Amino acid sequence: MDDHHNKKRKKSYDNKERSGPEYEASGDRAHKPHHSNNYRDNNNRDESKSKPLSLQQQQHAAQLAFSFPVPEKGRNWTVSIALPGSILDGSLTVELKTYLVGQIARACCMFNVDEIIIYNESAKGLQKENLGKDDYLPKSDPNLFMGRVLQYLETPLYLRKLLFPMHRDLKFAGLLNPLDPPHHVHLDERSLYREGVVVRAKDERSSIVNCGMRKEVLIDRAVPTGVRVTVKIAGAERKKGERLDKTAKNQAAVAAMEAALEDKLANQKYFMGTVVSPKTPREETGYYWGYQVRLADAISKVFTESPYADGYDLTIGTSDKGTPLTPAVSASMPNFSHALLVFGGASGIETAVEADEDLACGAEDTKELFDFWLNTCPAQGSRIVRTEEALMITMASLQGTFASQGV
C-alpha cells in the first residue's frame, strides 16, 4: 500500500482551510480540494468500477441545477433589522455562539433582509479586543463576534480566503449551514452580476478581479488591491424567453462571456466586466444580494447613523408589551422606502434605551421612538421568546406587508 494510504488526514475544526471550492484564477494550478479522488490512480484498484456519487456530490449537482425564481421587477425598498450582540451571552460555548449567529444569518437571508445592525445594549463602549488567558474561550466583544461571523457567512465562498485572515472568532464558522443566496454563484453558473476581489492592477485605468470564474475579470477602472467589488459581467445577459437545459447551461454561459470580449489577446486571459454599486443587482433585477453589517455604539446610533440620506421612514419596535399584530394593524402601515425592525435582548429594548445617555426619554417611553410598537407573538406559550425566534416570527408575519407597501 502506498504511503498516501497510510497517512490519514488530521481532523481539525480550525478555519485554516476554509470550506468552498478553489478556482484557477491566473492560469496557475489551483490546489486540489480535500475530497479529490487521487486514490483512483492506484494501480491496485480496478478502474473499470465506477464509484457512485456521494450524497455531498449529489447535493452539489442539485444546487447547480437549481435556479432562483425570477423576480417580476427590481426592488428599491429595503428592510433593516437591529438587535443587540448581548444575546450571545446566554450561550455557554463558542460553538453555541457561532451556531446562534448562523441561525440569525439564515433567517435574514430567507426573508431578504438588506441590513443587519448590531447595537451595544450596555453603557460600556464596544471593546475591540479583550482576549483572556484561555485560548479556547475568546473574550472578544459579543457585538464584534456577531458582526464578524455574519460578514463571513455573507461573503461568497471563493472570496473568504482573500478577505478574512485567520481569527479565533471564525473557528467554528465553517461548520454552519451555508446561506446560498443568489450572489453565491457557482463556478460555471451564468450570472449577470458577481462579487469579486481586486487581486492586482493591470494599468492606471483598469484592474484584475477574482470573481470565482475560470478566468479572471478585467474591470473598467483602477481599484485598490484587496477591495471587494460588485461586477457586471459582459456577455452574461440572458436573452428574453431563453431557457437552457441542465447540460447546456454551463457551456452556454462560458461561450457567451467569451464572445463578448473585445480583442484576441484578452480572449486568452480575461473576461470583461464593469464595476457597479452593490445595490444595483437588487434594484435592476430584484434578486436578493446579501446584507450589510453595521455596528452601533448605542441604540440611538441605530437611527442617527443610517446609511440612507433620509433615514428610515418606517420604524417598528418589538416587545411583549406591544400592540398585538393583527391584519388590521398590518393594513394600517404606510408605504415606505426603508423599513427598520428593532429587537431587544433578554430584558427587552427598554434596557438599551435606559443605558443610552444620548436619549432623553426613559425606559417607560421606549415605544415613542417607533412608528409601531408591536407584539408579534401575543399568544406565546413560553415565558420568554428568544431574539432569534422573534426574528423569524416577525419577518414571517410582516413579509407580505413589506412586499405590498414597499416603494
N, C-alpha and C positions, 0 to 999 in steps of 0.2 A: 504493500500500500504506500502511496506517495506521502511525502511529508505534509502535503496540503491537507490530507485527510486526518493526519494526527493532530494538527493544530486546530483547536476549537476556538471560535471567536468568543472573547471575554464579554460577558453581558455587562452592560452599563446603562444607567439611566441618565447619565450626563448628556448635555446637549453639545458635546464636542463634534459629533457628526449628526447634523440635523436631518430631519426627515425630508423627503422630497427628491425628485429626480435631479440629476446634474446633466447639463447640456453642453454641447460643443459650441463655444461662442466665437472663437477666433481661429478655428482650424486645428487647434491643439487637441490632443487626445484627452477626453474627459475621463475622470475617474469612474470606474465601473461601480454600479450600485452593489450593495452587500448581497442582494438576492440574485446576482448574475449566476448563470449555470455553468461555471467554469469546470465543474466536475465532469461534465459531459465529454471533456477532452481525454478522459482516462481511457486507455485502450482496453482495459479490462471490462468496460461497461458496454453492453450491447446497444449501439446507437440506433438500431432499427426499431427499438421500442420507444414510442413517443410518450413522454410523461404528460398526464392530464393537467390541465390548468388548475392552479391552486385557487382557493377562494379569494385571495387578495388580487390575483390576476384577473379573475372574472369580474370582481367589483370594479377594478380599474378600467376594464373594457366597457363595462356598462356606463361608467361615468363619461367616457369619451363619446359614447353613442348618444348620451342624453343631451338634449338641447333645452335651454330655458324657454318658457313661454314668451312669445314676442309681445312687448307692450304695445298698446294701441297708439300711444303718443309719448312725448318726452314729459319729464316731471320737473317742475321748477320749485315746488314747495318742499320743505324739509321737516324732519322730525328729529328733535334732540331730547336726550334724557340726561338727568343729573342724579347722581347717587353718591353716598359717602364711601370712602375707602375703608372706613372703620368696620364695615360689615364683615371684613376678613378676620377681625379679631376673635370672632367666635369659633374659627376653625383652628384646631389644635396643631395640625402638622402642615408642612409646606405642600404636601401632596393635596390635602383638602383645600387649602387656599387656592392652589392653582386650578383645581377642578371647579371650584366655585366661580372663578373668573371665566373659565371656559363655558360654563352654563350661561353666564351673562352675555358673553360674546355670541353664542349660538342664538340666544333669544333676540338680540339686536339685529343679527343678520337675517333671521327668518322674517322679522317684521320691518325690515328696511329702515333701520334707524341710521341717520346720517351723521350724528354727532353724539359722543359719549363724554359727559363732563363728570369728572371725579372731584368732589369738593371736600374740603377739610372740615370735619364736624366739630373738632375741638378748638380751644382758644390758642393752642400752640401752632406755630407755623409749620410748613412742610419741612421735614428733615430729609435732606438729600441722601445721606448715608450715615448709619449708626450701627455698624456691624458689631455683633457680640463675639464672645470668645468661641462659642460653639460653631464649628464650621457647617453643621447640618441645619442650624436654625438661624436663618438670616434675620437681622433686626432692622432691615430697611423699612422705611415708612410704608404703611399699607396702601396709601394713595399712590405712591410711586410703583409699588409692586403690582397693583392692579393695572395701572397705565402701561407698564412695560409689557405685561403679558397680553393685554388687549391689542397693543400695537403689533406684537409679534404674530398673533393669530390672524390679524387683518392683512398682513403682508403676504403676497404670493410666495409659494414655497421656493421658487427658483431665485428669489431675491433675499431670502433670510440670511444666508451666509454672508452676503455682501453688506447688509445693513445692520446686523446685530452681532456684536462681538460676544464672546462667552461671558455669561453673567449668572450668578447664583440664583437670581430670581427666575431664570428660564430653565432651571434644571429639569423640571418635570413637564415643561410646556409641550415637548414632543409626544407626550402620552395622551394629549387631549384630542377630542373628536375634531376633525377639520371643519372649517366653516363652509368651504366650497362655494363661494359666491361667484357671480359671473366674471369678475375680474381676476379670478384664479384660473387662468387659461392654461390648457394643456399644450404640449409641445407642438403638434401639428394642427391644432384646432384653429379654425378660421375665426378671427375676431377683429373687428374694425379698430378697436382700442386695446391697448395693452399697457400694463405698468412695467416700468423698467428702471434701471440704474445706470447712470453715466459711468462708463469704465475708463474712458480716455478721450482726449480731444483729437480731432482729425486735423483741423486747421483753425484759423481765427474765427471762422464763421460756421463751423459745424462740429458735432461731437458724435462719438460712437456709444450706443446704448445696448445693454444686455436686456432683452425683453423675453427671455425664455424661449427663443426660437432656435432653429437650426443654424441660422446666421444672425450676426449682429445687425443692428438697425442704425442707419445713418440719419441723424436728425438735422433740422434746418437751422440750428442756432448753437452758439457756444454756451455750454452749461458746465459749471464746476464738477469735477470728478466726485463721484460718491453721492450725488443728489438723485433722489427718486423723482421720476417724471412720468406723466401720462402721455403716451404716444399714439397718434393716429397713423395706422399702418396703411401705406399706399397700396392699392390693389386688393385690399381685403373686403371691399364692399360687396355685398351680396345683391345680385340683380333682383328686382321686384318679382315675386312669384316663383323664384328659383328654389328648387328642392333637391337636395343631394342625398343619395343613399349612403349607408354606412361605409361602403367600400370606396366610394369616390370622393367623400368629403375631404379627407386629408390631402389627397393628391391635387384636388382642385384648389384647395386653399394655398398650397405652396406654389402651384403653377400660376395662379392669378397674381400673387405678390411678386413673383419673379418677372412676370410680363410687364409690371408697372415700373421697373427700373429704367433709368434714363440712358445709361451707356453700358457698353460691353464690359468695361473694367469693373464697374460697380456690380454688375450682374454676377461676377465671380466671387464677390466678397460680402455685400451687404444687401439687406432690404432697405427701402426708403420709408421715412416717417416724418411726421410733423408734431412738434410739442404742442399740447393743448392744456387747458385748465383741468384740474381733477374733477370738476363738476360738469364738464362738457358731456361725457358719456351719459350721465343721468338726464341732463337737460335735452340732449339731442335724441337719444334712443329710448329713454325711460328705464333702462336697466339699472338695477341697484349696483353701486360702485364702491361699496365699503363705507366705513365710518371713520371720522376723525376723532382723535382723543385729545381732550383738553383738561388741564389741571387748574383748579381754583383754590386759592388760599382760604376762602371763606364762602359761605353760601351767597353772600351779596355779590361776589365776583362772578357767580354764575350768570347774573343778569347784566352787570356792567361791562364785562369783558366779552360780550357776544361777538362772534366774527361777522355778523351781519350788520350792515350800516344802520338799519332802523330797529335793530334788536329783535326780540321775539314778540310777535303780535298775538299769540295765544299761549298763555301760561296756565298750567294745571298742576296743582299740588295734590298729593295723595295722603290720606290719613284715615284711620278707623273712626275718627270723629267727623269726617266729612259728609257731604250730601250723598246719599246712595245714587249710584249711576243707573239711570233708567233711560228708556228710549226717549222720553220727553226731555231729559237733560241733554242727551246727545244731539237731539234735533235743535236745541237752543244754541249750540255752538256756532259762532260766526265763521265766515270764510277767513282763511289765514294763509300766510306765506311761510312762516317759520314758527312751528309749534314747539313748546318746551314742556316736558313732564318731569317733575321733581319727586324723587323718592327719598324717604328718610331711612335711618338706621333702626336699631332695635327699639329705641325710645322715641322715634318719630322725627319729623323735620323740626319740631319745636326746640330740640336740643341744639341744633346747629344755629338757629336764629338767636337763641339766648346767648350763645358763645360768641356771636359776631358783634364786635364793637362798632362796626360801621352802620349797623341798623339801629334806628331809633325806636322801633316797636319792640314789644316784649313777646314772650313765647305765646301768651294768650291771644295775640293779634296776628299770628302767623298766617292765617287764612287771607288776611288783607293784602298779602304780597302777590296773590294769584287771581287770575280771572275766574277760575273754577277750583273749588276745594272739594274733592271727591273721595268717596269710599267705594272702590271698585269691587270689593268683596264683602258686601254687607251681611251676608248670612254665613259667615265663616264658622267652621266647626272646630277651629283651633284657637287657642288664646292669642297666638302670635302668627301673623303671616310674614314669612321671611321676605326680604327685599327682592331676591331673585324670583320668588313666587309671585309677588305683587307685580313685578315687571311683566311676566308672562300674562297674568290675568288682565292687567290694564291694557297692554298692547293688543291682546286679542279682542277686548271689548270695544276699543276705540279704532280699530283698523278700518272698519267700514266708514266711520265718521271722518277720519282723516282723508280717505280716498275721495269722498264726496265734497268735502269742504276745502280741500287744499287748492290753491290757485297759484 
